[in-house]
Amino acid sequence: MHFVHFEQAPPRSWDQFEELCADVFQDEWRDTGLVRHGRSGQSQDGVDIVGRDGALWPVGIQCKKKSTWPVKTLTRKDLEKEVQKAKAFKPALKAFYLVTTAPDDEDIQACAREISAKHQLAGLFSVGVIGWGEIVRRAIRHPHVAAKHFGAYSPGKPTPLLASWRASAAKLLLDEAELEVSVRELLYDFREFPAGRLAFRTQEADDLLLKIRSLQSTHSNSLERRKSVLKHRERLYSHVYVEESVVIGLQLFFNHPDLSEYVRVPWDKDAPLLIRSFIEQQLDPNLSDIKGKEKIRLFAPQALPEPAGGDIAVFMPISEHNRTVRRSWELQAQYPKLDVEKLDELFRPVRFQYAIPAVMRRIVNGIRNGIPIETFEQANWLQFHLWKATY
């Protein structure tokens, strides 16, 4: 007998809870096209996840969120409110589930059955409620889902999901306070679970998935529909590639023995700025637009074959560049023997907002093009005090 629902605490964030729900229902329904709908804080007609359960499409799932997390109680009023919002979803839902971290409750289940009976007479969707105990029970029926979300179920080293982050319009959807805490948590989470995982998703990719799924659900198999699906799939591939690149970089920041120590100790106060800048610049489709910007050039301790190379042009607003040059002159005048070209001496905001993120993007790009991380290590690319900067 499993008592896992008493032993497993709910995820530390709503985003991780939604990730768990998506994984569970994707496997339960064998629906590879299951997608997220909208984002936290965005009007989404009471639906967070859209999927297909056999012949039923669309089926909506609401991952219940309240101002206090995790959710500990669910009332009839809560359920009725979410059902009412779900009626506005387009196309019209065939079924609706409210999933919560609150305990399973017979009174709420009875309420769901009453609503379903009324809806059946009105030609509307059925309603179901799934509490924390039931969602965990379903999760452990699928070994890779249990391993991802509850590390103790991994067949080898525990590989739990340690964080689930989102972005929209090239902006990370975490405020400064949340990001600061999350960075510190992940540094220690990866020490406890070195094989742990991160999930990162963009709203743009989720929107494209939903468009593709909607097109594929139509009965038409016209050439125009196929062309439209293909166009969306090509765009989706680009977004997913960038998401994967972000995850590679974050894994290095939090789990590489040298980089994680940089982030934990000397870079501690600047780590949130560094992490946010890396992510948002990796996502920014206009990053290559250098109009109105000035550059500094970074030089690696040792040049490597392309696409790594040996130097990196880093563009920034002219005002930031001017402050950087002025600070370099002041340091040189005050400390004539100081090597002001060292990256460590670079104007601090520029170092963490532009320079180090640029180096990390180059490393990630190299890894994705077949250069192993060991090559960068041997060339001292991760020893940032050995990098040089010129203006």
C-alpha positions as CSV (number, residue, x, y, z in Angstrom):
1,M,0.0,0.0,0.0
2,H,1.3,3.5,-0.9
3,F,0.9,6.3,1.6
4,V,2.9,8.6,-0.7
5,H,0.3,11.4,-0.6
6,F,0.9,11.8,3.1
7,E,4.7,11.8,2.6
8,Q,5.0,14.0,-0.4
9,A,4.8,17.7,0.3
10,P,3.3,19.9,-2.5
11,P,5.8,21.7,-4.8
12,R,7.3,24.9,-3.4
13,S,5.7,27.0,-6.2
14,W,2.6,27.1,-8.3
15,D,4.7,26.8,-11.5
16,Q,6.1,23.5,-10.3
17,F,2.6,22.3,-9.4
18,E,1.4,23.1,-12.9
19,E,4.4,21.2,-14.4
20,L,3.4,18.2,-12.3
21,C,-0.2,18.4,-13.4
22,A,0.8,18.7,-17.1
23,D,3.1,15.7,-16.8
24,V,0.5,13.6,-15.0
25,F,-2.3,14.2,-17.5
26,Q,-0.1,14.0,-20.5
27,D,0.8,10.4,-19.5
28,E,-2.7,9.6,-18.2
29,W,-4.3,10.6,-21.5
30,R,-1.3,9.6,-23.7
31,D,-1.6,13.1,-25.1
32,T,1.6,14.4,-26.6
33,G,-0.1,17.5,-27.7
34,L,-1.2,18.7,-24.2
35,V,-0.3,22.3,-23.8
36,R,-0.3,25.1,-21.2
37,H,-2.8,27.9,-21.8
38,G,-2.0,31.5,-20.9
39,R,0.3,32.3,-18.0
40,S,0.1,33.1,-14.3
41,G,-1.6,36.4,-13.8
42,Q,-3.1,36.5,-17.3
43,S,-6.8,36.1,-18.0
44,Q,-7.2,32.6,-19.3
45,D,-10.9,31.7,-18.7
46,G,-10.1,29.5,-15.7
47,V,-7.9,27.1,-17.8
48,D,-4.2,26.5,-17.3
49,I,-3.8,23.3,-19.3
50,V,-5.6,22.1,-22.5
51,G,-5.5,18.5,-23.6
52,R,-7.3,15.5,-25.2
53,D,-8.7,12.7,-23.2
54,G,-9.5,10.0,-25.8
55,A,-12.1,11.5,-28.1
56,L,-12.7,14.5,-25.8
57,W,-11.1,17.7,-26.9
58,P,-10.6,20.3,-25.6
59,V,-10.4,19.2,-21.9
60,G,-9.4,22.1,-19.6
61,I,-7.5,21.8,-16.4
62,Q,-7.3,24.5,-13.7
63,C,-4.3,24.2,-11.4
64,K,-5.8,26.1,-8.4
65,K,-3.7,29.0,-7.2
66,K,-4.4,31.3,-4.2
67,S,-2.4,34.1,-2.7
68,T,-1.2,31.7,0.0
69,W,0.7,28.7,-1.4
70,P,0.2,25.8,-1.2
71,V,-3.6,25.8,-1.3
72,K,-4.9,24.0,1.8
73,T,-8.6,24.4,1.4
74,L,-11.1,24.4,-1.5
75,T,-14.7,25.5,-1.1
76,R,-17.8,25.0,-3.2
77,K,-17.6,28.8,-3.9
78,D,-14.1,28.3,-5.3
79,L,-15.2,25.5,-7.6
80,E,-18.3,27.3,-8.8
81,K,-16.2,30.4,-9.6
82,E,-13.7,28.5,-11.7
83,V,-16.4,26.6,-13.5
84,Q,-18.1,29.9,-14.4
85,K,-14.9,31.2,-15.8
86,A,-14.3,28.0,-17.8
87,K,-17.6,28.5,-19.6
88,A,-15.9,31.4,-21.5
89,F,-13.1,29.2,-22.9
90,K,-13.0,29.0,-26.7
91,P,-13.5,26.5,-28.3
92,A,-16.1,25.2,-25.8
93,L,-14.7,22.7,-23.3
94,K,-15.9,19.1,-23.3
95,A,-14.6,18.5,-19.7
96,F,-13.1,20.6,-16.9
97,Y,-10.9,19.5,-14.0
98,L,-9.9,21.6,-11.0
99,V,-6.7,20.2,-9.5
100,T,-5.6,21.4,-6.1
101,T,-3.0,20.8,-3.4
102,A,-5.9,20.8,-0.9
103,P,-6.8,17.4,0.5
104,D,-9.4,15.2,-1.3
105,D,-12.8,16.2,-0.1
106,E,-16.1,14.3,-0.6
107,D,-18.2,17.5,-0.2
108,I,-16.4,19.1,-3.1
109,Q,-16.6,15.9,-5.1
110,A,-20.4,15.9,-4.6
111,C,-20.5,19.6,-5.7
112,A,-18.7,18.6,-8.9
113,R,-21.1,15.8,-9.6
114,E,-24.1,18.2,-9.1
115,I,-22.6,20.7,-11.5
116,S,-21.9,18.0,-14.0
117,A,-25.5,16.8,-13.9
118,K,-26.8,20.3,-14.5
119,H,-24.3,20.8,-17.3
120,Q,-25.3,17.5,-19.0
121,L,-28.9,18.8,-19.3
122,A,-27.6,22.1,-20.7
123,G,-25.1,20.6,-23.1
124,L,-22.1,21.9,-21.2
125,F,-18.9,20.2,-20.0
126,S,-18.5,17.7,-17.2
127,V,-16.7,18.8,-14.0
128,G,-14.2,17.0,-11.8
129,V,-12.0,17.9,-8.8
130,I,-8.7,16.2,-8.1
131,G,-7.0,16.8,-4.7
132,W,-3.4,16.4,-3.7
133,G,-3.6,12.8,-2.6
134,E,-5.2,11.7,-5.9
135,I,-2.7,13.7,-8.1
136,V,0.2,12.1,-6.3
137,R,-1.4,8.6,-6.6
138,R,-1.7,9.2,-10.3
139,A,1.8,10.5,-10.6
140,I,3.4,7.4,-9.0
141,R,1.7,5.2,-11.6
142,H,4.1,6.7,-14.1
143,P,7.7,6.1,-13.0
144,H,9.4,8.9,-15.0
145,V,6.8,11.4,-13.7
146,A,7.3,10.3,-10.1
147,A,11.1,10.4,-10.6
148,K,11.0,13.9,-12.0
149,H,8.8,15.4,-9.3
150,F,9.5,13.1,-6.3
151,G,13.2,12.3,-6.4
152,A,13.0,9.3,-4.1
153,Y,11.3,7.4,-7.0
154,S,14.2,7.7,-9.3
155,P,15.7,4.3,-10.3
156,G,19.3,5.7,-9.9
157,K,20.4,9.0,-8.6
158,P,17.4,11.2,-7.6
159,T,16.4,13.5,-10.5
160,P,13.7,15.7,-9.1
161,L,12.4,18.8,-10.7
162,L,14.0,21.6,-8.7
163,A,12.4,24.6,-10.3
164,S,10.0,25.6,-13.1
165,W,10.6,29.1,-14.5
166,R,8.7,30.9,-17.2
167,A,9.3,33.9,-19.5
168,S,7.2,36.0,-21.8
169,A,8.2,38.6,-24.4
170,A,11.9,37.9,-23.4
171,K,11.2,38.7,-19.8
172,L,11.7,36.3,-16.9
173,L,8.4,36.1,-14.9
174,L,9.9,36.2,-11.5
175,D,10.1,39.4,-9.4
176,E,13.3,40.4,-7.8
177,A,12.5,39.0,-4.3
178,E,11.4,35.7,-5.7
179,L,14.4,35.4,-8.0
180,E,16.8,36.2,-5.2
181,V,15.4,33.4,-3.0
182,S,15.1,30.9,-5.9
183,V,18.8,31.4,-6.8
184,R,19.9,30.6,-3.3
185,E,17.6,27.6,-3.0
186,L,18.8,26.1,-6.3
187,L,22.5,26.4,-5.3
188,Y,21.8,24.1,-2.3
189,D,19.2,22.0,-4.1
190,F,21.7,21.0,-6.6
191,R,24.2,20.1,-3.9
192,E,21.6,17.7,-2.5
193,F,20.4,16.5,-5.9
194,P,23.2,16.9,-8.4
195,A,21.1,15.1,-11.1
196,G,18.2,17.4,-10.4
197,R,16.3,19.1,-13.3
198,L,15.1,22.6,-14.2
199,A,12.1,23.4,-16.4
200,F,12.0,26.6,-18.4
201,R,9.2,27.6,-20.7
202,T,8.3,30.6,-22.8
203,Q,4.7,31.8,-23.3
204,E,5.4,32.1,-27.0
205,A,6.1,28.4,-27.3
206,D,3.0,27.5,-25.3
207,D,0.9,29.7,-27.5
208,L,2.3,28.0,-30.6
209,L,1.6,24.6,-29.2
210,L,-2.0,25.5,-28.6
211,K,-2.4,26.9,-32.1
212,I,-0.9,23.7,-33.5
213,R,-3.2,21.5,-31.4
214,S,-6.2,23.5,-32.4
215,L,-5.4,23.2,-36.1
216,Q,-4.7,19.5,-35.8
217,S,-8.0,18.9,-34.0
218,T,-10.0,20.1,-37.1
219,H,-11.4,17.6,-39.5
220,S,-9.9,19.4,-42.5
221,N,-6.7,17.9,-44.0
222,S,-6.3,20.6,-46.6
223,L,-3.0,21.7,-48.0
224,E,-3.5,25.1,-46.4
225,R,-4.1,23.7,-43.0
226,R,-1.0,21.5,-43.3
227,K,1.1,24.5,-44.4
228,S,-0.2,26.5,-41.4
229,V,0.7,23.7,-39.0
230,L,4.1,23.4,-40.5
231,K,4.7,27.2,-40.2
232,H,3.8,27.1,-36.5
233,R,6.0,24.0,-36.0
234,E,9.0,25.7,-37.5
235,R,8.5,28.7,-35.2
236,L,8.0,26.4,-32.3
237,Y,11.3,24.6,-33.0
238,S,13.2,28.0,-32.7
239,H,11.6,28.8,-29.4
240,V,12.2,25.4,-27.9
241,Y,15.9,25.5,-29.0
242,V,16.3,28.8,-27.1
243,E,14.5,27.3,-24.0
244,E,16.9,24.4,-24.1
245,S,19.9,26.8,-24.3
246,V,18.6,28.7,-21.2
247,V,18.4,25.4,-19.3
248,I,22.0,24.4,-20.2
249,G,23.2,27.8,-19.0
250,L,21.2,27.6,-15.7
251,Q,22.5,24.1,-15.1
252,L,26.0,25.4,-15.4
253,F,25.4,28.3,-13.1
254,F,23.9,26.2,-10.3
255,N,25.5,22.8,-10.7
256,H,29.0,23.3,-12.2
257,P,31.5,23.1,-9.3
258,D,33.4,26.3,-10.2
259,L,30.5,28.4,-11.5
260,S,28.2,27.5,-8.6
261,E,30.8,28.6,-6.1
262,Y,31.2,31.9,-8.0
263,V,27.4,32.4,-7.8
264,R,27.3,31.3,-4.1
265,V,30.1,33.4,-2.7
266,P,31.8,36.3,-4.6
267,W,28.9,36.9,-7.0
268,D,26.2,36.4,-4.3
269,K,24.8,40.0,-4.3
270,D,24.8,40.2,-8.1
271,A,23.6,36.7,-8.8
272,P,20.0,37.7,-9.5
273,L,21.0,40.4,-12.0
274,L,23.4,37.9,-13.6
275,I,20.8,35.1,-14.0
276,R,18.1,37.4,-15.2
277,S,20.4,39.1,-17.7
278,F,21.6,35.7,-19.1
279,I,18.1,34.5,-19.6
280,E,16.6,37.6,-21.0
281,Q,19.5,38.2,-23.4
282,Q,19.3,34.6,-24.5
283,L,15.7,35.1,-25.3
284,D,15.9,38.6,-26.8
285,P,15.3,38.5,-30.6
286,N,16.7,42.0,-30.9
287,L,19.9,41.4,-29.1
288,S,21.9,41.8,-32.3
289,D,20.5,45.3,-32.9
290,I,23.5,47.5,-32.0
291,K,21.9,50.9,-33.0
292,G,22.6,53.4,-30.2
293,K,25.0,51.1,-28.4
294,E,28.7,51.0,-27.8
295,K,30.9,47.9,-27.3
296,I,33.6,46.5,-25.2
297,R,35.6,43.5,-26.3
298,L,36.3,40.5,-24.0
299,F,39.3,38.2,-24.5
300,A,39.4,34.6,-23.4
301,P,42.3,33.2,-21.5
302,Q,42.8,30.8,-24.5
303,A,41.2,30.9,-27.9
304,L,39.2,27.9,-29.0
305,P,38.0,26.7,-32.4
306,E,34.8,28.3,-33.7
307,P,32.1,28.8,-32.8
308,A,33.8,29.5,-29.4
309,G,36.6,31.7,-30.7
310,G,38.8,33.8,-28.6
311,D,37.1,37.2,-28.2
312,I,33.5,38.5,-27.7
313,A,32.1,41.9,-28.7
314,V,29.7,43.0,-26.0
315,F,27.3,45.8,-26.8
316,M,25.6,48.0,-24.2
317,P,23.9,51.4,-24.0
318,I,26.3,54.3,-24.6
319,S,25.7,55.6,-21.0
320,E,26.8,52.3,-19.5
321,H,29.9,52.2,-21.8
322,N,30.9,55.7,-20.8
323,R,30.6,54.9,-17.1
324,T,32.7,51.8,-17.6
325,V,35.5,53.8,-19.4
326,R,35.4,56.6,-16.8
327,R,35.7,54.1,-13.9
328,S,38.7,52.4,-15.6
329,W,40.5,55.7,-15.9
330,E,39.8,56.5,-12.3
331,L,41.1,53.1,-11.1
332,Q,44.2,53.5,-13.3
333,A,44.9,56.9,-11.8
334,Q,44.4,55.7,-8.2
335,Y,46.2,52.4,-8.6
336,P,48.9,52.7,-11.4
337,K,50.0,49.1,-11.0
338,L,46.5,47.7,-11.2
339,D,45.6,45.7,-14.3
340,V,42.4,47.4,-15.1
341,E,41.8,45.2,-18.2
342,K,41.0,42.3,-16.0
343,L,37.3,41.3,-16.1
344,D,37.2,41.4,-12.3
345,E,37.9,45.2,-12.5
346,L,35.1,45.9,-14.9
347,F,32.4,48.3,-13.7
348,R,30.3,46.0,-11.6
349,P,26.8,46.5,-13.2
350,V,28.4,46.0,-16.6
351,R,30.2,42.9,-15.6
352,F,27.1,41.1,-14.3
353,Q,24.5,42.5,-16.7
354,Y,26.5,42.3,-20.0
355,A,30.0,40.8,-19.8
356,I,29.6,37.5,-17.9
357,P,26.2,36.7,-19.6
358,A,27.9,37.2,-23.0
359,V,30.6,34.7,-22.0
360,M,28.0,32.2,-20.8
361,R,26.0,32.5,-24.0
362,R,29.1,31.8,-26.0
363,I,29.9,28.7,-23.9
364,V,26.3,27.4,-24.2
365,N,26.5,28.0,-28.0
366,G,29.7,26.1,-28.1
367,I,28.3,23.2,-26.1
368,R,25.3,23.0,-28.5
369,N,27.7,22.9,-31.4
370,G,29.7,19.9,-30.1
371,I,32.4,21.5,-27.9
372,P,32.3,19.7,-24.6
373,I,32.4,21.6,-21.3
374,E,35.7,20.0,-20.5
375,T,37.3,21.9,-23.4
376,F,36.2,25.2,-22.0
377,E,37.5,24.1,-18.5
378,Q,40.9,23.2,-19.9
379,A,41.1,26.5,-21.7
380,N,40.2,28.3,-18.4
381,W,37.1,29.9,-19.8
382,L,35.3,29.4,-16.4
383,Q,38.1,31.2,-14.6
384,F,36.6,34.6,-15.0
385,H,39.5,36.4,-13.3
386,L,41.7,35.4,-16.3
387,W,39.4,37.2,-18.9
388,K,40.4,40.6,-20.2
389,A,38.3,43.5,-21.3
390,T,39.1,46.4,-23.6
391,Y,37.1,49.4,-24.5
